[in-house]
Amino acid sequence: MILVDRMMQLIEARQPDIEQLVGDDEALVELMLASLEQLVSWRVPTPRQPGQGEAVVAFSFGRGARGTPGRTNRALAALTRRICQFRRVPVFAQWEIADVLVGLGEAVAYTAVPTTTYLSTKGVWAQFQHAWAQQNRTFNTIILVAHPDHQYRCYTLLSQAGYTVLVPEVDKFLPEGWVAYGCDPHGYDPNSIQPWTRNRRAFIRYEIGVRLKNEP
């Protein structure tokens, strides 16, 4: 509880500044609360099993050298495959995960690929939605596959678009753990070409900046 205690101390110390700045302006109060929520929310609501899901959407995390998927995405692909063995539904995956799935003989309904040098989380989601429109598909309940520390941002995107989002428990569908794929115990690939996905400390620092700037 060290972090929570220090956060409370900081808020209490800055209370006069906050009250002077915000006052009784309800819009500013809501803005402050929303900003605080962005900083402290890191886990989705209680994970739900994928039994009622109508499709899987899989967001990659990091990337390997020389155009390879990387260790984390190999683990996420294994997770996706196990979910599909449990619940046969179409899979819409970012290319790093899709490549591994196809190599394992699994069908992928759509692969999100970069149109520039970098494909953002919002960009992936936009491609999935466009693909659904092009394929005349309609879904209400989505099974989300993403790195646990990336889940909240992905979950928020899907939820804000009006979908019911199911987030399976990683431990259930990946019982061998991340280390079996060459990742650290938290699922980070130390050799990822994206520095912010090599360890949790780097990612949290990066993610806080993304959220505060409302970037992709």
C-alpha positions as CSV (number, residue, x, y, z in Angstrom):
1,M,0.0,0.0,0.0
2,I,3.0,2.3,-0.2
3,L,1.9,3.7,-3.5
4,V,-1.7,4.4,-2.4
5,D,-0.5,6.0,0.8
6,R,1.9,8.3,-1.0
7,M,-0.8,9.2,-3.6
8,M,-3.2,10.2,-0.8
9,Q,-0.5,12.3,0.9
10,L,0.2,14.0,-2.4
11,I,-3.5,14.7,-3.0
12,E,-4.0,16.0,0.5
13,A,-0.9,18.3,0.2
14,R,-2.2,19.7,-3.1
15,Q,-5.8,20.0,-2.0
16,P,-5.7,23.8,-1.6
17,D,-4.3,24.2,-5.1
18,I,-6.9,21.9,-6.6
19,E,-9.8,23.6,-4.8
20,Q,-8.6,27.0,-5.9
21,L,-8.2,25.9,-9.5
22,V,-11.4,23.9,-9.9
23,G,-13.8,25.6,-7.4
24,D,-17.4,24.7,-8.1
25,D,-17.0,24.2,-11.8
26,E,-18.6,20.8,-12.3
27,A,-17.0,20.4,-15.8
28,L,-13.5,20.8,-14.3
29,V,-14.3,18.5,-11.4
30,E,-15.3,15.8,-14.0
31,L,-12.1,16.5,-16.0
32,M,-9.9,16.1,-12.9
33,L,-11.7,12.9,-11.9
34,A,-11.4,11.5,-15.4
35,S,-7.6,12.3,-15.5
36,L,-7.1,10.7,-12.1
37,E,-9.0,7.6,-13.3
38,Q,-6.7,7.3,-16.3
39,L,-3.7,7.3,-14.0
40,V,-4.9,4.7,-11.5
41,S,-6.9,2.2,-13.7
42,W,-4.7,-0.7,-14.8
43,R,-6.9,-3.8,-14.7
44,V,-10.2,-4.5,-16.4
45,P,-13.3,-5.5,-14.3
46,T,-13.4,-9.1,-13.2
47,P,-12.3,-11.3,-16.1
48,R,-15.1,-13.2,-17.7
49,Q,-14.8,-16.5,-19.6
50,P,-15.3,-16.4,-23.3
51,G,-18.2,-18.8,-23.5
52,Q,-20.6,-16.2,-25.0
53,G,-18.1,-14.4,-27.2
54,E,-18.9,-13.9,-30.9
55,A,-15.5,-13.0,-32.1
56,V,-11.9,-12.7,-30.9
57,V,-9.9,-9.5,-31.3
58,A,-6.2,-9.8,-30.6
59,F,-3.9,-6.8,-30.1
60,S,-0.1,-7.5,-30.3
61,F,2.5,-6.2,-27.9
62,G,6.0,-5.3,-28.9
63,R,7.7,-6.9,-31.9
64,G,10.7,-9.1,-32.7
65,A,13.8,-8.1,-34.7
66,R,13.8,-8.4,-38.5
67,G,10.0,-8.5,-38.9
68,T,9.4,-11.3,-36.5
69,P,6.4,-11.4,-34.1
70,G,8.5,-11.5,-31.0
71,R,8.2,-13.6,-27.8
72,T,5.2,-11.8,-26.2
73,N,3.2,-12.2,-29.4
74,R,4.0,-15.9,-29.7
75,A,2.5,-16.3,-26.2
76,L,-0.5,-14.2,-27.1
77,A,-1.0,-16.3,-30.2
78,A,-0.9,-19.5,-28.0
79,L,-3.5,-17.8,-25.7
80,T,-5.7,-17.0,-28.7
81,R,-5.4,-20.5,-30.1
82,R,-6.5,-22.0,-26.8
83,I,-9.5,-19.7,-26.6
84,C,-10.5,-20.7,-30.1
85,Q,-10.3,-24.4,-29.1
86,F,-12.7,-23.5,-26.3
87,R,-14.9,-21.3,-28.4
88,R,-14.9,-21.5,-32.2
89,V,-15.4,-17.9,-33.4
90,P,-13.7,-15.7,-36.0
91,V,-10.4,-14.2,-35.1
92,F,-9.4,-10.7,-36.0
93,A,-5.7,-10.2,-35.1
94,Q,-2.9,-7.8,-35.4
95,W,-0.3,-9.1,-37.8
96,E,2.3,-10.3,-35.2
97,I,-0.3,-12.6,-33.7
98,A,-1.9,-13.5,-37.0
99,D,1.4,-14.7,-38.5
100,V,1.9,-17.1,-35.6
101,L,-1.7,-18.4,-35.8
102,V,-1.5,-19.0,-39.5
103,G,1.8,-20.8,-39.0
104,L,0.0,-23.1,-36.5
105,G,-2.7,-23.8,-39.0
106,E,-5.3,-21.6,-37.4
107,A,-7.7,-19.5,-39.5
108,V,-7.7,-15.7,-39.2
109,A,-10.7,-13.8,-40.5
110,Y,-8.7,-10.5,-40.8
111,T,-5.2,-9.3,-40.2
112,A,-4.5,-5.8,-39.1
113,V,-1.3,-4.5,-40.8
114,P,0.5,-1.2,-40.5
115,T,-0.1,1.4,-43.2
116,T,2.8,3.5,-42.0
117,T,5.8,2.6,-39.9
118,Y,3.8,2.2,-36.7
119,L,0.3,0.8,-36.1
120,S,-1.3,2.2,-33.0
121,T,-3.9,0.5,-30.7
122,K,-6.6,2.8,-32.0
123,G,-5.4,2.2,-35.6
124,V,-5.8,-1.6,-35.1
125,W,-9.2,-1.2,-33.7
126,A,-10.2,1.1,-36.6
127,Q,-9.1,-1.6,-39.0
128,F,-11.1,-4.3,-37.3
129,Q,-14.2,-2.2,-37.4
130,H,-13.7,-1.4,-41.1
131,A,-13.2,-5.1,-41.8
132,W,-16.5,-5.9,-40.0
133,A,-18.3,-3.4,-42.1
134,Q,-16.7,-4.7,-45.3
135,Q,-17.5,-8.3,-44.4
136,N,-21.0,-7.3,-43.3
137,R,-20.4,-8.8,-39.8
138,T,-22.2,-7.7,-36.7
139,F,-21.1,-8.5,-33.2
140,N,-22.3,-7.6,-29.7
141,T,-19.9,-9.5,-27.5
142,I,-16.2,-9.6,-28.1
143,I,-13.4,-11.7,-26.6
144,L,-10.4,-9.5,-26.0
145,V,-6.8,-10.8,-26.2
146,A,-4.1,-8.4,-25.1
147,H,-1.1,-8.2,-22.9
148,P,-2.4,-7.8,-19.3
149,D,-0.8,-4.4,-18.9
150,H,-2.3,-3.3,-22.2
151,Q,-5.7,-4.8,-21.6
152,Y,-7.3,-1.8,-19.9
153,R,-6.7,0.6,-22.8
154,C,-7.9,-2.0,-25.3
155,Y,-10.9,-2.8,-23.1
156,T,-11.8,0.9,-22.9
157,L,-11.7,1.3,-26.6
158,L,-14.1,-1.6,-27.2
159,S,-16.4,-0.7,-24.4
160,Q,-16.7,2.9,-25.5
161,A,-17.7,1.6,-28.9
162,G,-20.7,-0.1,-27.3
163,Y,-19.5,-3.7,-27.2
164,T,-19.7,-6.2,-24.3
165,V,-16.0,-7.2,-23.7
166,L,-15.0,-10.6,-22.3
167,V,-11.4,-10.8,-21.0
168,P,-10.4,-14.4,-20.4
169,E,-8.0,-15.1,-17.5
170,V,-4.5,-15.5,-18.8
171,D,-3.5,-18.1,-16.2
172,K,-6.3,-20.4,-17.4
173,F,-5.5,-20.3,-21.1
174,L,-1.7,-19.9,-20.7
175,P,-1.0,-22.2,-17.7
176,E,2.7,-22.7,-18.8
177,G,3.2,-19.0,-18.2
178,W,5.1,-16.3,-20.0
179,V,8.5,-17.6,-19.2
180,A,7.9,-20.6,-21.4
181,Y,8.0,-18.3,-24.4
182,G,11.2,-16.5,-23.3
183,C,9.4,-13.5,-21.7
184,D,9.8,-12.3,-18.2
185,P,7.2,-13.4,-15.6
186,H,5.0,-10.4,-16.5
187,G,5.0,-11.2,-20.2
188,Y,7.6,-8.7,-21.4
189,D,10.1,-9.6,-24.2
190,P,13.5,-8.1,-23.2
191,N,14.5,-8.2,-26.9
192,S,11.5,-6.4,-28.3
193,I,12.4,-3.7,-30.8
194,Q,9.9,-1.4,-29.1
195,P,11.8,-0.3,-25.9
196,W,8.6,0.5,-24.0
197,T,7.5,-3.1,-24.2
198,R,10.7,-4.7,-22.8
199,N,9.8,-4.5,-19.1
200,R,7.0,-3.3,-16.9
201,R,8.7,-0.2,-15.6
202,A,9.3,1.1,-19.2
203,F,5.8,0.3,-20.2
204,I,4.1,2.0,-17.3
205,R,6.1,5.2,-17.9
206,Y,5.2,5.1,-21.6
207,E,1.5,4.2,-20.9
208,I,1.0,7.1,-18.5
209,G,2.2,9.5,-21.1
210,V,-0.1,8.0,-23.8
211,R,-3.1,8.2,-21.5
212,L,-2.5,11.8,-20.4
213,K,-2.1,12.9,-24.0
214,N,-5.0,10.8,-25.2
215,E,-2.7,9.3,-27.9
216,P,-3.4,6.1,-29.8
